[in-house]
Each structure stands twice: as structure tokens, then as C-alpha cells.
């Protein structure tokens, strides 16, 4: 099987596609194929990984024009995987010679600058994540208790399963055209903490989410829902934030 991989130019600019031949073995993932290439054909190939078990989110990249985790994408039969149906926008529309069914196209995650080959600079993504203050400001610090009902735990667990892979960020057309937009993951986390009964910073979190680079910028394209490898559906959290803000917009106006 041929893998057509984007190789960056100097300092991540420019670049070219290079083709490598890999013989798939049973259970081989795209990430394992990249290791084979690095070990046996080209040790300069750069890519990011860690857990190799779809937990760390490090290996998100564009595979056959969809945003996927390389560690959970099987190489054998990849041509039969149903496309995500992402709504096209410029980074997903780049044209290159690609023999569908015979080649696997592998490219870096969109909307983040390439550092080298398949490794992107995640600074913008994590700056947005830090902006929403992703920690609990305990409402009852003195007692040391943090009680939640089973229903409350169940409601928040979905959003707490985010692995910060930035697949939603890379698939988002708004993140492409607006560099100030914090993106789907940050807003989903904002909802997770704003609705946590143990947190006392809900109003301030909603004020932050209501800023121009937050909820108002979302166009509800739903690429983030299709691309999320954990089924979190960030757009649902953003819509919930929008409804919360709509109850009394002035209450949450940023100072």
C-alpha cells in the first residue's frame, strides 16, 4: 500500500508530498505504518504520538481528507471507511494527485501551523483552552467536600472525556478564517465547568464565553461533531451555552 505523506519545507513553510510503500500487517494502524517508514525508509519523518491508545490525542492528523487519530485508524481496509462528510473549507480543499483506493493521503492537522511534517504547533489551541480556566473554583472550599449527584456526574462526564486532540479545531471552518476564535473544544470545556455544581465561577465563565471570540463566532457547521473521536459533540455544548446566555444576556456581560 502506498502512503502519500506531506513533508514540510524549511521552518514548516512550503513542502511537498512523498510516497512510501508499506505492506499492511493484520491490525496495523496508520500510526504504526508511520513508524515502519521512520524505522526502515526515512528516519527524518516527523510525527507526534504518545499513548498509542486513543487517550492522549497527540496523533490527530488528516487522513484521506478526514480528521482522525492515526493510532485508531486501521490501515487495512482504510479505503472502505465511510467518509466523515465534513463540510469543505480551504484547508480541506487543497488539490493534490491522490489515487483514492490505492493511496492513503496523510497530512498535518489543519488550522494550526506546521512545525515539521505532520507535527503542528498547538500553542493557539492550548491558549484558547487556558483562557476558559479549565479547573474548578470550588464553591465550598472550607468544608473540603465536593458532592455531586449521579445525574450531575452523568451530564458532565461526556464533556470531561475530551482528550484535547484538536480534531474539532482542525475541522472547524471558523477556526480557519478567524484566528481569534477560541474553537469548539474550549467552549465545550467552558460549558462543562460553567454547569458544574461544585464551581462558583459560572457567571464569569459565561461572560468569557459570550465574548466575540467565543459563542457568537460559532456558525454551527457541525464539523466538530463529525470529527470528534470521542463522540463529545462540542456543538451541543456551544448551543447550550448560547441558550444559557440568551436567558439574560446582560447578566453575563463581560466587564
Number of C-alpha atoms within 10 A of each C-alpha: 14 17 22 22 22 19 23 22 14 11 11 17 13 10 14 12 17 12 13 17 14 15 12 17 11 9 12 16 21 25 21 20 22 21 17 16 18 15 12 8 14 13 11 12 19 16 20 15 17 12 11 17 12 20 16 16 24 21 27 30 27 22 21 21 20 22 31 23 28 27 23 19 19 18 23 16 10 16 14 8 10 7 12 14 11 19 13 13 14 11 16 18 9 8 7 9 9 13 11 10 13 11 20 23 23 23 24 26 28 23 25 20 16 22 19 22 25 23 24 20 15 16 11 16 23 15 12 20 21 12 14 23 16 15 11 15 15 16 15 13 10 7 7 9 11 12 11 12 9 8 9 13 14 11 14 16 13 14 22 14 13 22 17 20 25 30 29 26 28 29 31 29 25 22 22 18 12 13 13 15 23 28 30 35 30 28 27 27 24 27 26 19 26 23 19 19 17 19 16 17 17 20 16 17 22 28 18 22 29 21 15 13 17 23 26 13 17 23 11 18 15 20 25 27 23 22 25 24 21 15 14 22 23 27 23 16 21 26 17 15 22 18 12 14 20 13 10 10 15 10 13 21 16 15 6
